[in-house]
Amino acid sequence: MISLILKELAPPQRLLKTQALKRRLIPGHVKHPEIENSLARRKAGYWGERILSQYLKQLPHDKYHIIHDLHLELNGFRLQIDHLLLSQNFILLIESKNIQGTLFFDDKFNQLIRHNDDGTEEVFEDPRVQARWHRVLLEKWLNQKGFHMLPIDFLIFFASNKTILKTHSSTIRDAQKICKARDIFNKIYSLERQYNGKKIRYESLIDIGKLLLNQHVPEIIDILKEYGIVEKDILLGVRCPYCSYIPMWYEKGKWRCPSCHTLTFSHETFREAIHDYCCLYKPTITNSKFRHFLFVPI
């Protein structure tokens, strides 16, 4: 029996790269507020995804296989799916959201509006619109690969029970597609009844899962280009693990912080710097680049 989780949930590359950029951007840079706001949203989004992933692990292992954060290409376009459930009865797309506060679904203009305590409003794309479009794209993608036997449905998952969902309409379109927290199980069991009966053999289900994994194309992100950051605005050197000062000084196998005077021998001290380099530039580093970025004398 194949594992329930075909692709584990991991911190998104965009989140890791934004964290590295926040650590490395010179103090006082005009882009700091924008980066910090983006980072807060991405952390919240990943928290919501982790909550959902913990719920999905409780599903029967003999019924479902799960792929997290799947990226596919279709006719030159990218398709990113937060969470994908595969079964012999149906395929389920799940879009996870972690938006706090009171949310209004506006069916007339297909938008999601958050009413804040200070009286202001924020507008988001209606996640149902996104999910419907992703369903269409996934259907086309599977059809091109010769798999067209399984119906595809979608759910919108809100991670927090404290999120208040409202609508101005007497009836809300696709209301049964929206759920919060543990209600995800009720929605999935309802879909099991709707799509009663196996449509494909178990071997075919495994073939679909392997195909999706083999065709997964991770997104290439140039985080410096996205924010318009030039190389001279990036701090070089090892960050102090105690006061966060950059750079520490390298002294015969030790790292000394000129700000708080911490002296450390740990290799973990410079591993974060290597991680930051890979996030900001490229996934490999030469010896000369290593010494330049970490301020290690030749």
C-alpha positions, -999 to +999 in steps of 0.1 A: +000+000+000+013+034-010+017+061+017-012+084+023+010+114+017+026+113-018+041+148-014+047+163+020+039+198+029+071+219+033+077+256+039+070+274+006+101+286-013+086+321-015+083+322+023+119+311+028+132+335+003+113+364+018+126+356+052+162+355+039+156+389+022+142+404+054+173+393+073+197+406+047+182+439+035+202+469+047+185+488+076+163+517+066+156+504+030+124+517+016+112+481+008+113+469+044+076+477+051+064+459+019+086+429+026+074+426+063+038+428+052+043+402+026+062+380+051+034+382+076+008+371+050+029+342+039+035+330+074-002+331+081-009+313+048+016+286+057+001+282+092-033+276+076-018+250+052-002+232+082-035+231+100-052+215+070-024+190+064-028+178+100-065+172+094-059+154+061-035+130+078-065+116+097-082+104+065-084+067+058-050+056+043-068+030+021-090+056+005-069+087-002-036+099-014-025+135-008-002+158-027+006+192-012+018+223-031+016+208-066+029+229-096+020+218-131+024+234-165-003+235-191+002+251-225+028+275-211+007+284-181+014+274-145-012+257-123-005+258-085-027+236-063-025+240-025-037+204-017-049+176-039-068+145-027-068+115-050-092+086-046-108+059-068-141+078-067-131+115-073-103+140-072-105+169-047-088+203-049-086+221-016-077+258-014-066+267+021-071+302+035-060+318+068-079+351+068-090+364+102-120+386+109-154+389+094-156+380+057-184+387+033-188+366+001-201+389-026-217+367-053-226+397-075-190+408-081-172+375-072-151+390-044-144+384-007-145+414+015-130+417+050-146+441+074-120+453+099-126+466+135-115+501+125-143+503+099-120+498+069-125+471+043-102+449+023-110+431-009-097+397-019-103+375-049-132+351-042-114+318-036-142+299-053-134+317-086-098+305-083-108+270-073-132+267-102-106+278-127-080+254-112-105+226-116-109+234-153-072+235-158-066+202-140-093+186-161-076+197-192-042+186-179-054+151-171-073+148-204-041+156-222-023+128-203-051+103-211-068+103-176-104+115-178-123+089-158-125+107-124-148+137-116-130+167-100-144+188-073-131+215-049-134+229-014-124+262+002-109+256+037-106+284+064-082+273+091-096+293+120-129+287+137-128+324+148-132+335+112-167+348+107-182+340+073-212+360+060-230+369+028-253+397+016-273+372-005-302+351+008-285+321-009-247+319-015-234+301-046-214+270-038-219+274+000-214+236+004-179+241-009-168+263+020-157+249+054-139+258+085-115+237+106-128+202+114-159+207+092-135+196+064-143+160+074-181+165+069-175+180+035-153+152+024-177+125+036-205+143+018-185+142-014-179+105-008-217+100-009-221+122-039-194+103-059-204+069-047-187+040-064-151+035-076-144+048-111-109+034-116-087+006-104-063+012-076-034+007-099-047+035-122-050+058-091-013+051-083-004+058-119-021+092-117-003+100-085+031+091-100+024+111-131+015+142-111+047+139-090+068+134-120+053+164-138+057+187-107+077+217-117+088+239-088+084+276-093+116+295-100+116+327-079+140+356-082+131+373-050+156+402-055+141+410-089+105+408-076+112+436-051+137+455-072+166+449-048+201+454-060+231+434-047+247+464-029+216+465-007+222+430+007+242+426+040+272+403+037+285+381+066+273+358+093+244+369+115+249+368+153+225+342+167+220+363+199+216+399+188+211+394+150+240+418+142+255+414+107+284+407+102+302+386+128+340+385+125+358+352+117+388+345+140+407+312+135+377+289+134+355+311+157+329+337+151+329+369+172+301+395+173+314+431+174+280+442+188+273+419+218+308+403+219+295+367+216+321+342+207+308+309+191+324+278+176+292+263+162+290+254+125+253+263+127+263+299+130+273+301+093+248+276+079+221+302+080+243+325+059+247+298+033+210+292+034+204+329+028+228+330-001+210+300-018+176+317-012+187+351-026+210+340-055+213+303-065+212+269-049+250+263-052+279+283-039+316+282-049+345+285-025+352+320-035+316+331-032+314+314+002+343+334+015+330+367+000+295+363+013+306+352+048+335+376+051+360+347+056+396+358+048+415+340+022 
